[in-house]
Amino acid sequence: MPNAQIISTKEAAEILGVSDSRIRQLVSSEELSSQGTFGKATMLRKRDVMALARLRAKAAKSSATEQQKTPGK
């Protein structure tokens, strides 16, 4: 049985709602850490992907709150 804590770029892309190539960019920029490869697939820790998803959701919520506070927008 595969380790459920390690996921592929495709699975990470689905979780974050981005493309596979964007996941590879996040790995290249060290926003996500690669756990190696399986064949040609880059593997990532699911907890890292979920943490980034939470961070992005929090940032989006904060941005929406700020826009509501700004008059005329």
Summary of the structure (lengths in Angstrom):
residues: 73
radius of gyration: 15.2
end to end distance: 51.5
largest distance: 55.1
contacts: 170
relative contact order: 0.17
helix: 56%
strand: 18%
